[in-house]
Amino acid sequence: MKFHHRAVPIVLAAVMIDSIGFGIVMPVLPKLIVTLAGVTLADAARIGGYMLVAYAVAQFFAGPILGNLGDSLGRRRVLLFSMLAFAIDYALMSVAPTIGWLFLGRIVAGVAGASYGPANAVLADVTPPEKRGTTFGLMGAAFGTGFILGPAIGGLLAEFGPRTPFMVAAGLAAANAVWIFFALPETMTVDRRRPFDWRRAHVFGAFKPLLHAGNAKWLIAAAFLWQFAHMVYPATWAFFGEIALGWTERQIGWSLTASGVAMVVVQTLVTGRAIKRFGEARAAVFGMLIGGLAFTGYIFARSDIAIYAIIAFSGFQGLAYPSMNALLSRMTDASNQGALQGGMASLVSVAQILAPLVLSQSLALGSERGFTGGNFVVAAALAFTALLIVLTKVVPKVAKPAA
């Protein structure tokens, strides 16, 4: 694949390496929580949800700060800091003696995880507005590629103990920092930088200019609900696999790998073509429709064949977020792309604060009463609500691009 700027493949590779590190630890997290806390699997699902809340609270505050720092100091420094923080986080979690240390590690990861805002800002810096949907789709493909490799590696490494994947993830994050230091060019030119302003370094400040532009407020609301629904995967999938399907760590890893394959295929081969043909709004509608149907399917599916069929089908939900992000990026000037992406990171983290409390609790409560699909009932309802908003408030007022 030919890239229009040398920063693009470097950022995509960095995101892929981060995704590998994240995916490596997912299959072993339930067992590690059970071991450290001495609780049942249902209670471990609750604790896992609280850990995601800690992560999200940290990201909520860090996202706009890192985004605005990227607009002020440049993207490269911010991304380098984030990768070093990731390395420290995974190293900390690999030796955590108690659940409290795991929570501390998640807080550090929340700060580092806000790097996706500056990473998206790099892509916005070097990509024309009409091509940003496709480029943001490649970001999703890079994340999906990491998910192909990470969970499979994590499932295999689990045989050496639940802490081994964290050690490997720490090494990958450190290597990622070295890669960025030596290879990533600065994409935020000096003439476009602006002074750092604490009044804009929060989620409301980041979105303030957008709230007065066209249909941005409805698009932001839909993006929030969609991210809330999509959190059902990181918040509950590993626990759902063990509780509802009786899967081992290796089986959970392979299922996540299959999900990554589906994501990469769609983001690489479909997203750009769909946006060009139908426009960002309609592509987002299609992605959310598929996502809502997939969530509904998981409520009832209990065989491996059915689960993997839904995983393959659900890859098209990857159209939703890059399309919405591209629409929002069009509404923002060049000097505020970092602030926008920082705001988007905080929007995601608000969903991450609320979603684990709702989704993990619904899974745990339902499983204690013999129903193991409560998490996906909530996710489906949220996805279809976001879809309705985009259909009624965004699509009618967004012009279809020329074919």
C-alpha positions as CSV (number, residue, x, y, z in Angstrom):
1,M,0.0,0.0,0.0
2,K,1.3,3.5,-0.9
3,F,1.1,6.2,1.8
4,H,0.9,9.9,1.0
5,H,3.2,10.8,3.9
6,R,5.9,9.0,5.7
7,A,4.4,9.7,9.1
8,V,1.3,7.6,8.3
9,P,2.9,4.1,8.3
10,I,4.9,5.0,11.4
11,V,1.8,6.0,13.4
12,L,-0.1,3.0,12.1
13,A,2.7,0.7,13.2
14,A,2.8,2.3,16.6
15,V,-0.9,1.8,17.0
16,M,-0.6,-1.8,15.9
17,I,2.2,-2.5,18.4
18,D,0.1,-0.9,21.2
19,S,-2.9,-3.0,20.2
20,I,-0.7,-6.1,20.3
21,G,0.3,-5.2,23.9
22,F,-3.3,-4.6,24.9
23,G,-4.6,-7.8,23.2
24,I,-1.9,-9.9,24.8
25,V,-3.2,-9.3,28.3
26,M,-6.9,-9.7,27.7
27,P,-7.1,-13.5,27.8
28,V,-5.3,-13.8,31.2
29,L,-7.0,-10.8,33.0
30,P,-9.9,-12.8,34.4
31,K,-7.7,-15.5,35.9
32,L,-5.3,-12.9,37.3
33,I,-8.1,-11.0,39.0
34,V,-9.6,-14.2,40.5
35,T,-6.1,-15.2,41.8
36,L,-5.2,-11.9,43.4
37,A,-8.6,-11.1,44.8
38,G,-9.7,-14.6,45.7
39,V,-13.2,-14.1,44.2
40,T,-15.6,-15.9,41.9
41,L,-15.6,-15.3,38.1
42,A,-18.8,-13.2,38.3
43,D,-17.2,-11.0,41.0
44,A,-14.0,-10.8,38.9
45,A,-16.2,-9.4,36.0
46,R,-17.3,-6.7,38.3
47,I,-13.8,-5.9,39.4
48,G,-12.7,-5.9,35.8
49,G,-15.4,-3.3,35.1
50,Y,-14.1,-1.1,38.0
51,M,-10.6,-1.4,36.6
52,L,-11.8,-0.1,33.3
53,V,-13.5,2.8,35.1
54,A,-10.2,3.7,36.7
55,Y,-8.6,3.6,33.3
56,A,-11.3,5.8,31.8
57,V,-11.3,8.4,34.5
58,A,-7.6,8.9,34.0
59,Q,-8.1,9.1,30.2
60,F,-11.0,11.6,30.6
61,F,-8.6,14.1,32.2
62,A,-5.5,13.2,30.2
63,G,-7.1,13.1,26.7
64,P,-7.8,16.9,26.2
65,I,-4.5,17.8,28.0
66,L,-2.4,15.6,25.6
67,G,-4.4,16.8,22.6
68,N,-3.8,20.4,23.5
69,L,-0.2,19.7,24.2
70,G,0.1,18.2,20.7
71,D,-1.3,21.5,19.3
72,S,1.2,23.4,21.3
73,L,4.4,21.3,21.5
74,G,3.9,19.0,18.6
75,R,2.6,15.5,18.2
76,R,5.9,13.6,18.4
77,R,6.8,14.5,22.0
78,V,3.3,13.6,23.2
79,L,3.3,10.2,21.5
80,L,6.8,9.4,22.9
81,F,5.7,10.2,26.4
82,S,2.6,8.0,26.0
83,M,4.6,5.0,24.8
84,L,7.0,5.3,27.7
85,A,4.1,5.4,30.1
86,F,2.6,2.3,28.5
87,A,5.9,0.4,29.0
88,I,5.9,1.4,32.7
89,D,2.3,0.4,33.1
90,Y,2.7,-3.1,31.8
91,A,5.9,-3.6,33.7
92,L,4.1,-2.5,36.9
93,M,1.2,-4.9,36.2
94,S,3.6,-7.8,35.6
95,V,4.8,-7.7,39.2
96,A,1.6,-6.4,40.9
97,P,1.2,-8.2,44.2
98,T,-2.4,-7.0,44.9
99,I,-5.5,-5.8,43.1
100,G,-4.6,-2.3,44.2
101,W,-1.5,-2.4,42.2
102,L,-3.5,-3.6,39.1
103,F,-5.7,-0.5,39.6
104,L,-2.7,1.8,39.7
105,G,-1.4,0.2,36.5
106,R,-4.8,0.9,34.9
107,I,-4.6,4.5,35.9
108,V,-1.2,4.9,34.3
109,A,-2.5,3.1,31.2
110,G,-5.4,5.6,31.1
111,V,-3.0,8.5,30.8
112,A,-1.0,6.7,28.2
113,G,-4.0,5.5,26.3
114,A,-5.0,9.1,25.6
115,S,-2.3,8.9,22.9
116,Y,-4.9,7.9,20.3
117,G,-6.0,11.5,20.2
118,P,-2.5,12.8,19.1
119,A,-2.1,9.8,16.8
120,N,-5.3,10.7,15.0
121,A,-4.2,14.3,14.9
122,V,-1.0,13.2,13.1
123,L,-3.2,11.6,10.4
124,A,-5.4,14.7,10.2
125,D,-2.3,16.9,9.9
126,V,-1.0,15.1,6.8
127,T,-4.3,14.0,5.1
128,P,-6.7,16.2,3.0
129,P,-10.2,16.5,4.6
130,E,-11.9,14.5,1.8
131,K,-9.5,11.5,2.5
132,R,-9.6,11.5,6.3
133,G,-12.3,8.9,6.6
134,T,-10.2,6.4,4.7
135,T,-7.1,7.3,6.7
136,F,-8.9,7.0,10.0
137,G,-10.2,3.6,8.7
138,L,-6.5,2.5,8.4
139,M,-6.1,3.4,12.0
140,G,-8.8,0.9,12.8
141,A,-7.2,-1.6,10.6
142,A,-3.9,-1.2,12.4
143,F,-5.6,-1.7,15.7
144,G,-7.3,-4.8,14.3
145,T,-4.1,-6.2,13.1
146,G,-2.7,-5.9,16.6
147,F,-5.8,-7.7,17.8
148,I,-5.1,-10.5,15.4
149,L,-1.7,-11.0,16.8
150,G,-2.1,-10.0,20.5
151,P,-4.8,-12.3,21.8
152,A,-3.4,-15.3,20.0
153,I,0.1,-14.6,21.5
154,G,-1.5,-13.9,24.9
155,G,-3.4,-17.2,24.8
156,L,-0.2,-19.1,24.1
157,L,1.8,-17.1,26.7
158,A,-0.8,-17.9,29.3
159,E,0.7,-21.4,29.6
160,F,3.7,-19.8,31.2
161,G,1.6,-18.0,33.8
162,P,-0.9,-15.1,33.9
163,R,1.9,-12.5,34.3
164,T,4.0,-13.5,31.3
165,P,1.9,-11.6,28.8
166,F,2.3,-8.4,30.8
167,M,6.1,-8.7,30.6
168,V,6.0,-9.1,26.8
169,A,3.6,-6.2,26.5
170,A,6.0,-4.0,28.5
171,G,8.8,-4.9,26.1
172,L,6.7,-4.1,23.0
173,A,5.7,-0.7,24.4
174,A,9.3,0.1,25.1
175,A,10.3,-0.9,21.5
176,N,7.4,1.3,20.3
177,A,8.9,4.3,22.1
178,V,12.3,3.7,20.5
179,W,10.6,3.4,17.0
180,I,8.8,6.8,17.5
181,F,11.9,8.5,18.8
182,F,14.0,7.6,15.8
183,A,11.5,7.4,13.0
184,L,8.5,9.7,13.5
185,P,8.7,13.2,11.9
186,E,6.9,16.1,13.5
187,T,3.7,16.9,11.6
188,M,2.5,19.9,13.5
189,T,4.4,22.8,11.9
190,V,5.5,25.7,14.0
191,D,3.2,28.2,12.2
192,R,0.1,26.2,13.1
193,R,0.9,25.8,16.8
194,R,-0.9,27.7,19.4
195,P,-0.2,28.4,23.1
196,F,-1.4,25.8,25.6
197,D,-4.6,27.0,27.3
198,W,-5.9,25.2,30.4
199,R,-9.4,26.5,29.6
200,R,-9.5,24.4,26.5
201,A,-7.8,21.4,28.0
202,H,-10.9,19.5,29.0
203,V,-13.7,17.8,27.0
204,F,-16.1,20.7,27.0
205,G,-13.5,23.1,25.9
206,A,-12.4,20.8,23.1
207,F,-15.9,20.5,21.7
208,K,-17.0,24.1,22.3
209,P,-16.4,25.3,18.7
210,L,-18.2,22.3,17.3
211,L,-21.3,22.7,19.3
212,H,-22.1,25.8,17.2
213,A,-21.4,24.1,13.8
214,G,-24.1,22.4,11.9
215,N,-25.1,19.0,13.3
216,A,-22.1,18.4,15.4
217,K,-24.0,18.2,18.7
218,W,-26.1,15.3,17.3
219,L,-23.1,13.6,15.9
220,I,-21.2,13.9,19.2
221,A,-24.2,12.4,21.0
222,A,-24.3,9.5,18.5
223,A,-20.6,8.9,18.8
224,F,-20.9,8.8,22.6
225,L,-23.7,6.2,22.6
226,W,-21.9,4.1,20.0
227,Q,-18.7,4.1,22.0
228,F,-20.7,3.2,25.1
229,A,-22.2,0.2,23.3
230,H,-18.9,-0.8,21.7
231,M,-17.3,-1.0,25.2
232,V,-19.1,-4.3,25.6
233,Y,-16.1,-6.0,24.0
234,P,-13.2,-4.7,26.2
235,A,-15.4,-4.6,29.3
236,T,-17.0,-8.0,29.2
237,W,-15.8,-10.2,26.3
238,A,-13.2,-12.3,28.2
239,F,-15.6,-12.7,31.1
240,F,-18.5,-13.5,28.8
241,G,-16.4,-16.1,27.1
242,E,-15.7,-18.0,30.3
243,I,-19.2,-17.5,31.9
244,A,-21.5,-18.1,28.9
245,L,-19.3,-20.3,26.7
246,G,-16.9,-22.0,29.2
247,W,-13.9,-21.0,27.1
248,T,-10.3,-21.2,28.2
249,E,-7.8,-18.4,27.8
250,R,-6.6,-19.8,24.5
251,Q,-10.2,-20.0,23.2
252,I,-10.8,-16.4,24.3
253,G,-7.5,-15.4,22.5
254,W,-8.5,-17.1,19.3
255,S,-12.0,-15.4,19.3
256,L,-10.4,-12.0,19.7
257,T,-8.0,-12.8,16.9
258,A,-10.9,-13.7,14.7
259,S,-12.5,-10.3,15.6
260,G,-9.3,-8.6,14.6
261,V,-9.2,-10.4,11.3
262,A,-12.7,-9.2,10.5
263,M,-11.9,-5.7,11.5
264,V,-8.8,-5.5,9.4
265,V,-10.5,-6.9,6.3
266,V,-13.3,-4.3,6.5
267,Q,-11.1,-1.3,7.5
268,T,-8.5,-2.1,4.7
269,L,-10.8,-3.1,1.9
270,V,-14.2,-1.6,2.6
271,T,-14.1,1.6,4.7
272,G,-12.5,3.9,2.1
273,R,-14.6,2.6,-0.7
274,A,-17.8,2.8,1.3
275,I,-17.1,6.4,2.4
276,K,-16.2,7.4,-1.2
277,R,-19.4,5.8,-2.6
278,F,-21.9,6.7,0.1
279,G,-20.4,9.4,2.2
280,E,-19.4,9.4,5.8
281,A,-22.9,9.6,7.3
282,R,-24.3,6.7,5.4
283,A,-21.2,4.6,6.0
284,A,-21.7,5.3,9.7
285,V,-25.3,4.2,9.5
286,F,-24.4,0.9,7.9
287,G,-21.7,0.3,10.5
288,M,-24.0,1.0,13.5
289,L,-26.8,-1.2,12.0
290,I,-24.4,-4.2,11.7
291,G,-23.1,-3.5,15.2
292,G,-26.6,-3.5,16.7
293,L,-27.5,-6.7,14.9
294,A,-24.3,-8.4,16.1
295,F,-25.0,-7.4,19.7
296,T,-28.5,-8.8,19.3
297,G,-27.0,-12.1,18.0
298,Y,-24.7,-12.5,20.9
299,I,-27.6,-12.4,23.3
300,F,-28.8,-15.8,21.9
301,A,-25.8,-17.5,20.4
302,R,-24.2,-20.2,22.6
303,S,-22.3,-22.4,20.1
304,D,-18.8,-21.7,18.8
305,I,-20.1,-21.8,15.2
306,A,-22.7,-19.2,15.8
307,I,-20.3,-17.0,17.7
308,Y,-17.7,-17.1,15.0
309,A,-20.3,-16.4,12.3
310,I,-21.4,-13.3,14.2
311,I,-17.7,-12.2,14.6
312,A,-17.2,-12.4,10.8
313,F,-20.4,-10.5,10.2
314,S,-19.7,-7.9,12.8
315,G,-16.5,-6.7,11.1
316,F,-18.6,-4.2,9.2
317,Q,-19.4,-2.3,12.4
318,G,-15.8,-0.9,12.0
319,L,-17.3,1.6,9.4
320,A,-19.1,3.5,12.1
321,Y,-16.4,5.4,14.2
322,P,-14.0,6.3,11.4
323,S,-16.9,7.8,9.5
324,M,-18.1,9.9,12.4
325,N,-14.6,11.0,13.3
326,A,-14.0,12.1,9.7
327,L,-17.2,14.2,9.7
328,L,-16.2,15.9,12.9
329,S,-12.7,16.5,11.6
330,R,-14.2,18.3,8.6
331,M,-15.9,20.7,11.0
332,T,-12.6,21.7,12.7
333,D,-9.8,23.9,11.5
334,A,-6.2,22.8,11.1
335,S,-5.0,24.4,14.3
336,N,-7.5,22.6,16.5
337,Q,-7.3,19.0,15.2
338,G,-5.4,17.9,18.3
339,A,-8.0,19.5,20.5
340,L,-10.7,17.7,18.6
341,Q,-9.0,14.4,18.9
342,G,-8.3,15.0,22.5
343,G,-12.0,15.8,23.0
344,M,-12.9,12.6,21.2
345,A,-10.6,10.7,23.5
346,S,-12.4,12.2,26.5
347,L,-15.8,11.4,24.9
348,V,-14.7,7.8,24.7
349,S,-13.4,7.8,28.2
350,V,-16.8,9.1,29.5
351,A,-18.3,6.1,27.8
352,Q,-15.6,4.0,29.4
353,I,-16.4,5.3,32.8
354,L,-20.1,4.5,32.6
355,A,-20.1,1.4,30.4
356,P,-18.2,-1.0,32.7
357,L,-20.5,0.0,35.5
358,V,-23.5,-0.9,33.4
359,L,-22.2,-3.7,31.1
360,S,-20.1,-5.7,33.5
361,Q,-22.8,-5.4,36.2
362,S,-25.5,-6.5,33.8
363,L,-23.4,-9.6,32.8
364,A,-22.7,-10.4,36.4
365,L,-26.2,-9.9,37.7
366,G,-27.7,-11.8,34.8
367,S,-25.3,-14.8,35.1
368,E,-26.1,-15.1,38.8
369,R,-29.8,-15.6,37.7
370,G,-29.1,-17.9,34.8
371,F,-29.1,-15.3,32.0
372,T,-25.7,-14.6,30.4
373,G,-26.6,-12.0,27.7
374,G,-27.6,-9.0,29.7
375,N,-24.5,-7.1,28.6
376,F,-25.4,-7.4,25.0
377,V,-29.0,-6.4,25.6
378,V,-27.8,-3.1,26.8
379,A,-25.2,-2.7,24.0
380,A,-27.8,-3.4,21.3
381,A,-30.2,-0.8,22.8
382,L,-27.5,1.8,22.8
383,A,-26.3,1.0,19.3
384,F,-29.8,1.3,17.8
385,T,-30.4,4.6,19.6
386,A,-27.2,6.0,18.1
387,L,-28.3,4.7,14.7
388,L,-31.7,6.5,15.1
389,I,-30.0,9.8,15.9
390,V,-27.7,9.7,12.9
391,L,-30.6,8.6,10.6
392,T,-32.9,11.4,11.7
393,K,-30.5,14.3,12.7
394,V,-27.4,13.9,10.6
395,V,-28.0,12.0,7.3
396,P,-30.8,14.3,6.0
397,K,-28.5,17.4,6.3
398,V,-25.2,16.0,5.1
399,A,-24.8,16.1,1.3
400,K,-23.8,13.0,-0.5
401,P,-20.3,13.4,-2.1
402,A,-19.9,13.1,-5.8
403,A,-19.2,9.5,-6.9
